[in-house]
Amino acid sequence: MRALVVYESLWGNTAKVARAVAERLGGGMEVEVSDAGSAPATADGFDLLVVGGPTHAFSMSRPRTRADAVKSHGAPHEPDVGIREWLDRLAPAAAQIPAAVFDTRVDKPRLPGSAAKAARHELRSLGFDTGRKPRTFRVHGYEGPLLDGELEEAARWASEILDQLGTTPD
Ligand SMILES: Cc1cc2nc3c(=O)[nH]c(=O)nc-3n(C[C@H](O)[C@H](O)[C@H](O)COP(=O)(O)O)c2cc1C
């Protein structure tokens, strides 16, 4: 069994969640983790796809919101390709590959809108099995850090996914 974990991250919070998920999935599957800029444009050959990104302006980031993050909020880098652009390039699923989505969002204030929900919508259109509920992990402010306990929650979420797939962790 093979899993592909694709993420986007400006300050590194979403990357940390992606790595925590990947590490736990690695107990039951072979895992490839990749940022959106270098991820393959097909999930064929994988048995699970996990996609995570930061919520920007109530949805997945755009070039404009990433530029704003750097210019106005001091983000350390501006990815050329976020999960939105990666999903635009992603080939339709040849089989109904299970896909799980997550995002990171500010803890306060609690705002509507979710990158994960938007990503799930795209994945469903591409023919992935998107039965699992999207998951949100919370950060302090725009730059983080993650709230205490979120990486443990991420690992727990990954265990649930393994259970659903019928894959027992080592
Ligand atoms: C331009 C911009 C817009 C944002 N919009 C939202 C938003 O609508 N809702 C929200 O909860 N967080 C919002 N945030 C906060 C991001 O979700 C936060 O920066 C992200 O979770 C940090 O993850 P990262 O370190 O992986 O980039 C926004 C951040 C930026 C830079």
PDBQT file of the ligand as one rigid body, heavy atoms in Angstrom, charges set to zero:
ROOT
HETATM    1  C1  LIG A 201      -3.343  36.289   2.970  1.00  0.00    +0.000 C 
HETATM    2  C2  LIG A 201      -3.824  35.394   4.066  1.00  0.00    +0.000 A 
HETATM    3  C3  LIG A 201      -5.181  35.113   4.223  1.00  0.00    +0.000 A 
HETATM    4  C4  LIG A 201      -5.620  34.283   5.267  1.00  0.00    +0.000 A 
HETATM    5  N1  LIG A 201      -6.950  33.998   5.373  1.00  0.00    +0.000 NA
HETATM    6  C5  LIG A 201      -7.375  33.166   6.370  1.00  0.00    +0.000 A 
HETATM    7  C6  LIG A 201      -8.753  32.808   6.478  1.00  0.00    +0.000 A 
HETATM    8  O1  LIG A 201      -9.607  33.218   5.681  1.00  0.00    +0.000 OA
HETATM    9  N2  LIG A 201      -9.128  31.982   7.507  1.00  0.00    +0.000 N 
HETATM   10  C7  LIG A 201      -8.233  31.509   8.418  1.00  0.00    +0.000 A 
HETATM   11  O2  LIG A 201      -8.641  30.781   9.325  1.00  0.00    +0.000 OA
HETATM   12  N3  LIG A 201      -6.904  31.797   8.319  1.00  0.00    +0.000 NA
HETATM   13  C8  LIG A 201      -6.469  32.617   7.318  1.00  0.00    +0.000 A 
HETATM   14  N4  LIG A 201      -5.135  32.911   7.203  1.00  0.00    +0.000 N 
HETATM   15  C9  LIG A 201      -4.179  32.298   8.133  1.00  0.00    +0.000 C 
HETATM   16  C10 LIG A 201      -3.543  31.055   7.511  1.00  0.00    +0.000 C 
HETATM   17  O3  LIG A 201      -4.467  30.009   7.504  1.00  0.00    +0.000 OA
HETATM   18  C11 LIG A 201      -2.262  30.703   8.260  1.00  0.00    +0.000 C 
HETATM   19  O4  LIG A 201      -1.307  31.673   7.891  1.00  0.00    +0.000 OA
HETATM   20  C12 LIG A 201      -1.776  29.294   7.929  1.00  0.00    +0.000 C 
HETATM   21  O5  LIG A 201      -2.582  28.337   8.548  1.00  0.00    +0.000 OA
HETATM   22  C13 LIG A 201      -0.339  29.077   8.353  1.00  0.00    +0.000 C 
HETATM   23  O6  LIG A 201       0.087  27.873   7.759  1.00  0.00    +0.000 OA
HETATM   24  P1  LIG A 201       1.510  27.736   7.042  1.00  0.00    +0.000 P 
HETATM   25  O7  LIG A 201       2.543  28.020   8.075  1.00  0.00    +0.000 OA
HETATM   26  O8  LIG A 201       1.573  26.336   6.588  1.00  0.00    +0.000 OA
HETATM   27  O9  LIG A 201       1.548  28.718   5.906  1.00  0.00    +0.000 OA
HETATM   28  C14 LIG A 201      -4.685  33.728   6.174  1.00  0.00    +0.000 A 
HETATM   29  C15 LIG A 201      -3.306  34.002   5.996  1.00  0.00    +0.000 A 
HETATM   30  C16 LIG A 201      -2.879  34.814   4.966  1.00  0.00    +0.000 A 
HETATM   31  C17 LIG A 201      -1.413  35.064   4.803  1.00  0.00    +0.000 C 
ENDROOT
TORSDOF 0
